[in-house]
Each structure stands twice: as structure tokens, then as C-alpha cells.
């Protein structure tokens, strides 16, 4: 399924780019993230706990970031599974500067879900994804502020 | 002549069911009982690389976690032979191919559908078992999933059952007359693709199993929410290499089955196996999401038909090629497939007929019979054909029905092919044109047509649709009954067919009451337990009233003879005796009588009793009834709808039925069967469809997505009856359980076409959901406009 969204952030686009590549920030910003460990091959091992209705549960997986065009476009390849099923996703993330202090992040995700997440969750998937993404970017913004402070 | 057969007696079962004092599998609790939870595949097709149970095992209260390698001594589930046997003359006639296929009790090297069991956790209680199941880590390597049967049947497609050469599991070809010649001589030829989707049966009670190994008797006790406890017994005996009679299976109160509870599921094998292995009772009750994913599904047929007809409306030939998407395993060989082939022509005389079928494996939950078992799909095909022919010739569909219908004087009518049991397909009794006339009267068809014209002028798009079916009911091979009369004079009857809500305890006591001359209140019917009779089949295929009804009647008549002999001995008379309400007397002196209690006491052995010289003690009679072949029930259904052209919503305003199930044992129960069947038929016409995405993921995993009709969508059905007695059993009974579900899709689909006329749409694809209907309306409007502008 194709999911997409966009968010406006009151931060400089380069700061956002850096934050989206910073494991400490990501760990704090990813909703339900229990641990995020950068491995030598550049992939992250992730453990998450989601509490949203049909996708509720513990997930384990890995995430890889590939920079297509720094600092405006990267691709995130994620794979994870847990009791409710599995998710495989490839997400393109575009960061566009609006001005020095603002930018816009657009994301487009091609996700494959399986198990209960598909059987129960598919009708709410895009809502859930937007909700998670919304929280994520809000927290990234917060973390950038904290870091600068 | 009958006193109780034909009466709407209140159901004996209802008091306990309505007061919550029934006993379902979920109600069973045994000392030291553990509970089980299954770890199921989230993939449609994947290799199992690794299963890590360490973290799960560490949880306190977990008694064991088992994967395929721990249960290697269990044989896999294969097709159910008792349902798959084809007699040699049928084999010769239809040249079938049925490839061996199977399902491991727990998936071994790979999984082949979402929801397949991979591991089982047994723990102190359900909570612990669920928590532990969460921690079982299964690593999969995805394989290419096959979802579309047309892709799956292609040469070179990945194999679902890897020992096979391709995914075409079964095939047959049946033919009568000469279709090609008929096509050559026809005025019109048409080709249609007509589809019935995959459905679930959705019983109120999900599946459930409790098992216990009785160490004293060395007996494996199993309670399952099943339609076929004897099939579970024989399958368990096979899979676990145990003697049949060391296993005792009970189907307690069962809250609906409709077919899918008829076969044996892997859970019904592994739970008893582990109860024996762990020496501890184990319970598993399926949750609703598990049911929607893993309980077997049904229907899923696509028919490509070629039809020839004449200007006068005579249909001269039908050639059908159809595929059944069987999911990952086909457990029932040609059951649905050949049912479809031999039922398609229904009430019509179509001398040239050719049907070829492929049963194709895909990465979906296995497909098994469900109420109607291959009949709703072909009745939908046949009656869409009638409707399309009528519209092409611009006549009322009723005229096409009449033109092609088998007449009363044609009975018994030979359709020129064989039934699955090898008997010639000969309808035994019925008057279909009379049923049609009755239906026309029931709905006041002519008045509706006039009213319809007015309503359409006002913009109200109302329509009427008709469907008919002829159904082979009461399939064998047999069913048995044992009657026992104790010294109190009370009658206990034991039957091998087990109910799921049909009211066996009521109807069979009515039959036995008439056979024995006692009140049904003096009869207890015991069912749902493999120890009540050595052999039994089960309740499915509209067969229990015919088979078990005949068995109990014949047993009662045998018993009656013995009772009369003992009574004559006690009364010291040579006169002919009558029995009424348990009193036995000579018609000339009714004041001098003996009772069943007197006879029961007299039947005691040795000097305790008082038997005629040489007669064996006790009142015990067993009879196994084997029908010569199926007997043919029939029905006409009429649906009246209003369609909202803007939204595509269909309002089912009225539904009427005329039906013939031979001798009616209990009219109230028959009416309930018809009404309930129609509710499921309405579901498949308008709402229900199991949807898998292109990767084989189930998208309809809840009732938010899999729509069931509620009481709001199901009108009270207007009913009229015919009673053409079966010529194939002494009571003249025909089956009725499935009938209601068979014709609604065609009746409703045709009514929608009628409502939208003169807009030309074809409702050949179920369910007729608002979005689908809107698409058809838009397409029809576009081509209508194109016609206007050209």
C-alpha cells in the first residue's frame, strides 16, 4: 500500500536533515522506540512498542537509511515483525527549505504489511501511519530545539 | 396418519439454550486443564527458516511449546476419504484427476497461507499462553504468493504443494448430448463470465476443542465444536495410529457449523495428541479473528459459460468451464465441484450440457463445502443465464423459465448424467411449474409489474428477480439409529448425526413417537457422541432428516413389532393391537391395556421379565438406513428490491419463497431453516466477500470489513409450501437445511437488473456492493449515451 504525508517544520532544513540521521534524536522521537542501535554496516536495529489498536504490540526489526541527495532526499528501508504481523517499507523523504527557519518534509512510503496488521489494520493503516509520522516529526522538532538550547 | 410428524412442536433444545444452561466447548472445564494458543503464519507463502522458542519457554506457567519437529509422529491431514470416494461408473463417465494433497498439522518447511499454524503453546491459562505465543520468534523467507487461480494454474507457476507437477489439484469433465451441434444450430450464442467470491460461514460459536487422556480406560476423550464427531474419531485414529474405539469424541451443543465445521481441522488433531503427551487436559477456543483467518472458507468459483438459445426462448446448450480456487489444500476432492456440475441445470431441460472443472491451489485458507456446497454458485450461473436470455429476447424472465422448465408429467426426470454417488441423475418428484405459479401468486407478480411501471415514472427503481433450484438432498452413504426402552417405559433414541442447532432432539422424537405410538415427551434423543452408536456420519448436505429420520423411523417400526408381541403376550390376546400415547390395546377393548412401562418390565431378562417363549430379553433395536441415492428438493425464490441509482445501495424490500422438501416433519423448524438460509444467501448476494490482497494477505479480518447481514437487512420471508414426497424413503422426506442459502444471489442479482432496466447492466459478479453497482451503472450510462449520440 502507498502511504504519504507532509509536515511543515519550523527548523532549518539542514538541522532537520541532521536530526533525521542522528540516532539519539531518532530514538527519542520514534513513537514507542525502545532501542535504536546503529550497527557497523550502517543499519539500525530497532525495537518498538506500538499501542495503537490493531497494530498494538512489540516489534523488532532493522532500518537502513540511504542518502540519495544530501541534504534534501533520503530513502528509508525498514523491516520489522511482531505478534501482530510484519511490515516492510520503503520510504522516500524529501526535505524542502521554505526559508532559513522553515522547511517542509514530504514522505512517500510503499509499505507491505502482513498478518493481523493486514487483516485487521489495513483500513486504518493510512490513519495510523499519519498519526505516527505526525508525532515523530513533532518530536524531532522538539529534540532539535532541546539540542540547540 | 401421522400424529406428531407435521406438527410445529416446540423445540426440546430451546429451554437450555435460551436460559444459558446449554453446554458448549467453551463451557467445559476439567481439573488441571491447560489452555493452548497457536502461533500462526503472517505470510501467505514462505519458507520457515527458524523458530526460536527460548524466550517464550522461559515464562512461568508455560507447559510446553511445540513445533512441527516435536510432533513428527503425527500423520498429516489428507483428503477426507469418506467424502471423496467416486464409484467406478462415475470415474468412467467423468475421467477425474484428483491429486494427493495434504496439510501438516503444524507447518513444517513452509507455510502456504496466512493463518496456518506454525507452533502451539500450552500453558497454565490462556493469558500466559497468549503472552508466550507473542514471544515465539519465527524467521521466514518469503516465497512468491499465488492469489489468482488463473495465475496459479499456469505452467511454471511456483508450486504450493511441492510434490505436485502443477497447482491444478483436481479436474473432471462431464458431458451429455452434443453441445457443439446445438451451438451450430442455434439462433443465438452468448458467452458470460459469472463469479461467486470466497465466503466464510461465520457460525455464532467459533471452533473449539477440549481433550483429555483417560489413563484408567486408556481412552482419548475429545470435545469439539464439530459437525462430524465420527470423522474426527477416524481421522484422529489415522493420524495418531490409534484404534478407532480408543477415541471418544463428543460434539456438545454446537452453535452453528454450516459446513466448515464438517471436516477435521489440524487443531482437532494436535490438541488431543498433546493432551495425551502431556497427560493433562487441554482446551483451545478459537477467537474471532483466528476464525476469520484460519477456519476454512468456501465458494470461490468462476464460470465461463457459452449458451445457445432459440428465438422462442428455448435454451439448447450450455458449455461451462469453471475453476474453484481451493486455497492451499483441497480436502474434499470433487464434493463442491461435482455438486456444481450436476446441479447447474436445476429445474430446466437443457439436453446438451458440457461441464469441465479445475480445482486450483492458491495461497489462501483451504476451501471446503459451506451451506449449498457448490449449488449457490451454479444456481447463480443458471438463473443469470435465464435473465440474460430473457432480456436479449425482450420477454419476461418468467416466460423463459416456463419455456425451459421440466414439467410435472416428466417426473421422474432423467438429466442424462450421474450423481456423485454413481446413481443416474433422476429427479424423483416435484412440480416446478406449479411452484412458479404459486410464487407468482404469492408476490402478485402482475400487480407488481403494473405498480413497477408507476414507481419507475416517479423515479423509484424497483425490480423483481427470480431464481429456482433443484437440490439433491439426503446424500448417503448411511445414518443409523438405536432405540432403547427401559423398564420405566421411557424411550431413548441414539443417533449418529450430530446437530449444530437444527433441532434434532425435537424432530427425531416426533418421528420416533409416530413410529412407536408414544408421546415425544417420553422420548429422549441422544446425539453428538461417538459412543451412542458404533458408526455415524454427521449433519451436513441437507441429509439428517432424510437419513437419520429414516433410520429412526425404521428402528421404531422394528421396535414396535417387538413391543406389540410382548403386549399381546401380556394381554393374552391374538387380536390386532393398536398403540396410542403409550397405551397398547385391542381396538375392541380399549379399557384393557398395557403400557410401555409394562412392556419394558416384561422385557427384563430371565425370571425378572415376562416374555413370550423364545423371545430375547431387552428392548434394543438398531437400524442403519442407506438411501438408494439423493432425493430432490426444489424451490422458487423471488426478491423485490429498490435500487438507489446515485449511491448503488440496494434495499431488499420483500423476499418470497415456495419450496418443496417432501414430508415436513416440523413446519416451524423448516420455516426457520428457510429463513436462516436466506439470511446467508442475502449476505452472499449483497455483502460478503473474503478479500486477499495481491500478496495473499487477508484484508477482511474483522466484521468491519467482512460484512454480514443483520436483522435490519433480512426481511421476514413470505413462504408457501409444496409437499411432493420423496420416493426414496418411507416417510417421503427431502432435505431443507441448505436450500435457503442457494437461490438468493441469483434472485437478488436479477431483481437489481430488473430495477435498473432499461439501463442494461449485468450483475455477474458477487457481492453486488454499492461501489461495484455504481461502477456498472456508470458504465451502462456511458454506453447508453454513446448509443444516443451515434
Interface residues (C-beta under 8 A of the other chain):
Chain A: X57 X58 X60 X81 X82 X83 X85 X86 X112 X113 X114 X115 X116 X117 X118 X119 X120 X122 X123
Chain B: X40 X41 X42 X43 X44 X114 X133 X134 X137 X289 X292 X293 X693 X695 X697 X698 X699 X700 X701 X702 X704 X705
